[in-house]
Amino acid sequence: MTNSATPLTVGQALQRGSVLSQASDSPQLDCQLLLGRVVEQGHAWLITHTLETLTENQANAFEALLHRRLQGEPIAYLLGTQGFWDMDLVVNSATLIPRPETELLVELLLSLPKDPAIRLLDLGTGTGAIAIAIQRERPNWTVYGADRSAAALAVAQGNAKTWHPPGITFIQADWLGPIRSASFDVIVANPPYIEPLDTHLTQLRYEPRQALVADDAGYADLHAIMQQATRCLRPNGHLLLEHGFDQQTHLERRLLAWGFVNIQLFDDLNHQPRAIMAMWPGTESREETPA
C-alpha cells in the first residue's frame, strides 16, 4: 500500500501500469481505467492533471485494484461494467462478461423480419445483454430473458431499468423446462459449451463456472436446448445458438436429426465458427435422442 508520507501523483500512478504487463495485453489502458474509476475522472482529465495528488484513500484503493488485476481478475469485474452493443452493462461475479463475439447473435436476430408479433426468449440471459439490445432495437417485439441464477437475473433486471423502459420480462428457469409449448417465435441462447477439462478454463477462473462448462464434452446444455426448443417454438420459429469453434458441424447434424430445417452457419469477426441458426417447421417433437 502507498505510504501517506509519500503522496502519489496522477502521473506517478499512470506509470504504475507497467506492472500489469504480466497479466494484461493492454497494461497502460487497464491502469488508466482503474485510476479513472478511483478518482472518478475520464482519460482527458488524467492526462491533463498528472501533477494532481491522490488522497491516501484513493492511492490505497488504486493499489488494491492494481493488485487484483495483477492476479488475473478481469478488468470488467474491477470496473463493474462491460461494453456491449451500444451500452455499458453492469457485471459482477454472478454473470459472465459479455463478449464482442456475442454481438453476432444480436446482428443475426435483427436480420429476421420485423414482425411486431414476434415473441423472443433469451435463454441464460446473464447480464441481459442480448435481451436488452434486442428490445432497444425492436421495441415492438415481446422479449423475455430467462436464467437459472437469481443473482444473474437481479443484474439483468438492473441493466434493463438503466437501458430500456420496463418491458422485458425476466423469469427464473432451467432452460426451457417451465416454458409453455409453442410459445415463442425465436429462442436465442449463449449457453455453457466448454468441456470440463478445457485448459482455457484457468484464464476464466473468475467467471461463474456453471455459465461456462457443460458436461458431455461441452454439449450437454446445447443438446438440452435443441431438444426442448422443438416443444417451445411455434411453427416456422427460429433457434439461434452460440457455440464453440469446433462444435458447429456436430450441432448441424443434431439439429437435422431433431427435425430442424433451413440451417445456417455463421463465423465471428475472427473467422471462427461461432453461431448456428435453424427453423422449426412445427412437426411433432422427437421422443428419443437422435444418434
ZIDAPE-V575360 format. One record per run of one state. SS is the DSSP state (A for helix, B for strand, O for the rest). FROM is the first residue (numbers start at 1). TO is the last residue. If there is no record, write none. Layout:
ss:SS from:FROM to:TO
ss:SS from:FROM to:TO
//
This chain:
ss:O from:1 to:8
ss:B from:9 to:9
ss:A from:10 to:22
ss:O from:23 to:26
ss:A from:27 to:39
ss:O from:40 to:42
ss:A from:43 to:48
ss:O from:49 to:52
ss:B from:53 to:53
ss:O from:54 to:55
ss:A from:56 to:70
ss:O from:71 to:74
ss:A from:75 to:79
ss:O from:80 to:80
ss:B from:81 to:84
ss:O from:85 to:86
ss:B from:87 to:90
ss:O from:91 to:99
ss:A from:100 to:110
ss:O from:111 to:118
ss:B from:119 to:123
ss:O from:124 to:128
ss:A from:129 to:137
ss:O from:138 to:141
ss:B from:142 to:147
ss:O from:148 to:149
ss:A from:150 to:163
ss:O from:164 to:168
ss:B from:169 to:172
ss:O from:173 to:183
ss:B from:184 to:189
ss:O from:190 to:193
ss:B from:194 to:195
ss:O from:196 to:198
ss:A from:199 to:204
ss:O from:205 to:208
ss:A from:209 to:211
ss:O from:212 to:212
ss:B from:213 to:214
ss:O from:215 to:219
ss:A from:220 to:232
ss:B from:233 to:242
ss:O from:243 to:247
ss:A from:248 to:258
ss:O from:259 to:259
ss:B from:260 to:267
ss:O from:268 to:272
ss:B from:273 to:280
ss:O from:281 to:291
//
